[in-house]
Amino acid sequence: MYKVTVNAEDSELGEKVLAVLTAGGFASSESYVGDDPDYEANIKYGTATKDDVKAMRKLISVFYDGKLEEEEAFDSDDYDVFINLP
C-alpha cells in the first residue's frame, strides 16, 4: 500500500477516486484528498511498481476519463503517490 494524495478541484471526485484506490488495496490509511490540483492531470510515483500504477490508472478511469500523464520521480516523497485531477 502507498500513501496516496489525490489533489482534485472537485473534492467529491477526489473522494471517489481515493475510495476506489483504497478498496483496490493501493491506498494506505494515511492517504487523503487535497485541494491543490496541478493544471495537468498526472500521477507522480516513486517506488510504486509499473503494474501498480497501471492498475491504479485503470481504477481511476472509472471516474476520470481524461489522460493521466505518468511522472516517475524519486525524491523525499518517493514512497508516496500523488494524483492530480484538474
C-alpha positions as CSV (number, residue, x, y, z in Angstrom):
1,M,0.0,0.0,0.0
2,Y,1.0,3.6,-0.7
3,K,0.3,6.9,0.9
4,V,-1.8,8.4,-1.8
5,T,-2.7,12.1,-2.1
6,V,-5.4,12.9,-4.6
7,N,-5.5,16.6,-5.4
8,A,-8.7,17.5,-7.2
9,E,-10.6,20.7,-8.0
10,D,-13.8,18.7,-7.3
11,S,-13.5,17.2,-3.8
12,E,-16.3,14.8,-4.4
13,L,-14.4,13.3,-7.4
14,G,-11.2,13.2,-5.2
15,E,-13.1,11.3,-2.5
16,K,-14.5,8.8,-5.0
17,V,-11.0,8.2,-6.6
18,L,-9.5,7.7,-3.2
19,A,-12.2,5.3,-2.1
20,V,-11.8,3.1,-5.2
21,L,-8.0,3.1,-4.7
22,T,-8.4,2.1,-1.0
23,A,-10.9,-0.6,-1.9
24,G,-8.4,-1.9,-4.5
25,G,-5.7,-2.2,-1.8
26,F,-3.5,0.6,-3.1
27,A,-4.1,3.4,-0.6
28,S,-3.0,3.3,3.0
29,S,-4.8,4.8,5.9
30,E,-2.5,7.8,5.7
31,S,-4.0,8.7,2.3
32,Y,-6.1,11.8,1.8
33,V,-7.7,14.2,-0.6
34,G,-6.2,17.6,-1.0
35,D,-7.4,20.7,-2.8
36,D,-4.3,21.9,-4.6
37,P,-4.5,20.2,-8.1
38,D,-1.9,20.8,-10.8
39,Y,-3.1,22.3,-14.0
40,E,-2.4,19.0,-15.7
41,A,-3.8,15.6,-14.9
42,N,-1.0,13.4,-13.8
43,I,0.1,10.6,-11.4
44,K,3.5,11.1,-9.8
45,Y,5.1,8.0,-8.2
46,G,8.4,6.9,-6.9
47,T,8.8,3.3,-5.8
48,A,5.3,2.2,-6.9
49,T,5.6,-0.6,-9.4
50,K,4.7,-0.1,-13.0
51,D,2.0,-2.8,-12.6
52,D,0.5,-1.0,-9.6
53,V,0.5,2.3,-11.4
54,K,-1.2,0.7,-14.4
55,A,-3.9,-0.8,-12.1
56,M,-4.4,2.5,-10.3
57,R,-4.8,4.3,-13.6
58,K,-7.4,1.8,-14.6
59,L,-9.4,2.2,-11.3
60,I,-9.2,6.0,-11.6
61,S,-10.6,5.8,-15.2
62,V,-13.9,4.8,-13.8
63,F,-14.4,8.4,-12.6
64,Y,-11.9,10.4,-14.7
65,D,-11.7,9.6,-18.4
66,G,-9.0,12.2,-19.2
67,K,-5.4,11.2,-19.9
68,L,-3.2,10.9,-16.8
69,E,0.4,11.7,-17.5
70,E,2.8,9.5,-15.6
71,E,5.7,11.1,-13.8
72,E,8.2,8.8,-12.2
73,A,10.0,10.8,-9.5
74,F,12.5,9.8,-6.8
75,D,12.8,12.4,-4.1
76,S,11.9,12.8,-0.4
77,D,8.3,11.7,-1.3
78,D,9.4,8.6,-3.2
79,Y,7.1,6.3,-1.2
80,D,4.1,8.4,-1.9
81,V,1.8,8.5,-4.9
82,F,0.4,11.9,-6.0
83,I,-2.6,12.1,-8.3
84,N,-3.7,15.5,-9.7
85,L,-7.1,15.9,-11.3
86,P,-7.8,19.4,-12.6
